Amino acid sequence: MIKNTNFFEYHHENMIKNDLIIIKGKVLSWDKSDIEKNYGVNSWSERYFDISQDGKLEVCPNRDELKIPLADIIEEAKSQNVQFPIVLRFHDIIRNQLNEINQAFKRVISEASYNGKYFGVYPIKVNQMREVVEEVIHAGREHDFGLEAGSKPELLAVLAYNDNPNSLTVLNGYKDEEYMRLAMIGRKIGRKVIVIIEKYSELPLLVKVANEMNVKPLIGIRVKLNVDYSGKWAGSAGEKSKFGLSASEVIKCVNFLTEHGLIDCFNLLHFHIGSQVSDIQTFKDAITEAGYYYTKLCLNHGCKLEYIDVGGGLGVDYDGSKRASDSSRNYNIENYVSDIVWGLKQICDLDGVKHPHIVTESGRATVAYHSCVITNVVDTIKTNQNYNTDKKENEHIIVSNMRELFEEEALSEKSYQNIYNEALNIKKESHQAFKLGVLNLDEKAVVETLYQKLIYKISKIVKDLEFVPDGLMSLSNQISVQYLCNFSIFQSIVDHWAIDQLLPIVPLTRLNEEPKNKATIVDITCDSDGKIDKFISRDGVESTLLLHDLKKNEEYLLGIFLTGAYQDVMGDMHNLFGRVSEVHVYGDKSDPSGFYIEEVILGSNSSKVLKTMQYHPEEMAQKIKRLINAQIESSSIAPREGVKLADFYENSLSSYTYLRI
Ligand SMILES: *Cc1c(COP(=O)(O)O)cnc(C)c1O
């Protein structure tokens, strides 16, 4: 990284500090600010991750002085035979995020003299892993934090796992009679189960089932707000949303309940704008509109609502830019909570209606930080510059022309653009000449190698320029190195593929060393979409990430961060790679290493993923054995070798699906 700093100021320093190299009055070094500029750890990590003096990435599970190098955790996991890729899960982080949200609401509620309480619920669709849900319930007990479900299997899970009778169980999603019956079982076992009506016809169905089962339901109604929201999940709100009721439908529900003497059961007013709301103005508008729904229903329609549920949408700052863009947000938890509490207070006080209890359904913000994917770089794929380009007798003119350009001594900040254009021309000519049979394969290889070497020289000049012409921007891509990583994007970070979700990616070690390669990342699936060429950057999106050269006999590990929300559970079986091995880690100050591994859950083996596609691995092994036996009988395989081959096939069925390297 070149810095335009005062030569003389640094010249003196250079005599003491030998990691500074001075070229033409510029100081070349790699320091803390460069590390931050490249990987942004302090910007996106919310203090859960940091970098040690010796250049190691550390986790700070409780955001205090306990900092654990991720490489240490990986070492211990490997000693327990866990192979890459690995998901690291830090349950401490879930607890801290949960506390932060609850404490923010408690503080603002008290500051605002707000008369309602806060009852958060965790929507389990964001990460349904039992261990995650258990941690939420456990850490949330003191705050009466509950759960939210959006389907029958999720409902079955929350009924069994939310065992705190003071917390809420909120039920969203489309519902049938079985769903309603399960929900009423929740009421029978003493839980505060609130059924959210997402479309009108669900209401008579709920009332019928509740009557049959002789229980008093708790009913919520989801309203469709008219807020402007342009995020990636914009379909969740607005007039065209597939969810929620319009004003006239809400009144229809109220009338139905009044007629049936059940208006007391209408407890909660619900809305959900969409996930990852990046602009706080969207929340302000939504709170105002929903606030008036609440007061008008209470004042004019005889409703005795107790709760207002503002849904999810609390964003995560994936790129650390704090902007109102898709991968970021222009507010923090404190701002969000203040806008909800003060906003509702103002509207209720204006209309003289009692302050409702506040419910939120924050999933992403609760769990995104707690897990990351660790993958090992298997290889790098570079353009080959090692081919012998020595001049031969009777060299073809096209080859000579490229050679001349490459050897051009006048290559400078003034001439590089001209030389680049010329090189592009000659390369094109060489392709045509090859197709006409004029150039032979060796000559083609020499031209291409010289071109690559020249591009590399030019890119070094371009790197130092303040202004780079458009046509040369792609230069960094031309010389970028592909890092082949042992994981599947479709399993571990499917949103990167599906909706261009950006996630922070950082090497676990060597952060003190200047990385020299502009890299893109490719996974091990046989899919050309299995790649990462969009990286977080404070100035927008970068097409490459700076990474270090691989060293012989030394692992190079990359962490992909903030994968705890959605990514963990939405992955698919592309190429049958299946679930990744998991390591659950807790910080422990009394332990010499600062942590302990509480649990290891091994990822899918081949047999398991094949079974999900209706294969019968045992039969497959039998088939292979029979085929080998036939070869033994015809004497083309020796019996001892045949047994070994059959065993190898069988053992492979029970081994991890990813590369063992
Ligand atoms: C998905 C969903 C949530 C979670 O939203 P986040 O943005 O992850 O907080 C909350 N409520 C409902 C109804 C949802 O569908």
The ligand as an SDF file (V2000), in Angstrom:
LIG
                    3D

 15 15  0  0  0  0  0  0  0  0999 V2000
  -38.7100  -13.2830    8.6350 C   0  0  0  0  0  0  0  0  0  0  0  0
  -39.5720  -12.6050    9.5990 C   0  0  0  0  0  0  0  0  0  0  0  0
  -39.0160  -11.9560   10.7120 C   0  0  0  0  0  0  0  0  0  0  0  0
  -37.5330  -11.8360   10.9210 C   0  0  0  0  0  0  0  0  0  0  0  0
  -37.0300  -10.6860   10.3140 O   0  0  0  0  0  0  0  0  0  0  0  0
  -35.5070  -10.2230   10.5740 P   0  0  0  0  0  0  0  0  0  0  0  0
  -35.2960   -9.1820    9.5740 O   0  0  0  0  0  0  0  0  0  0  0  0
  -34.6340  -11.4020   10.4220 O   0  0  0  0  0  0  0  0  0  0  0  0
  -35.4510   -9.6630   11.9540 O   0  0  0  0  0  0  0  0  0  0  0  0
  -39.8780  -11.4050   11.6300 C   0  0  0  0  0  0  0  0  0  0  0  0
  -41.2190  -11.4640   11.4680 N   0  0  0  0  0  0  0  0  0  0  0  0
  -41.7890  -12.0650   10.4050 C   0  0  0  0  0  0  0  0  0  0  0  0
  -43.2660  -12.1110   10.2760 C   0  0  0  0  0  0  0  0  0  0  0  0
  -40.9910  -12.6420    9.4370 C   0  0  0  0  0  0  0  0  0  0  0  0
  -41.5520  -13.2240    8.3720 O   0  0  0  0  0  0  0  0  0  0  0  0
  1  2  1  0
  2  3  1  0
  2 14  2  0
  3  4  1  0
  3 10  2  0
  4  5  1  0
  5  6  1  0
  6  7  2  0
  6  8  1  0
  6  9  1  0
 10 11  1  0
 11 12  2  0
 12 13  1  0
 12 14  1  0
 14 15  1  0
M  END
$$$$
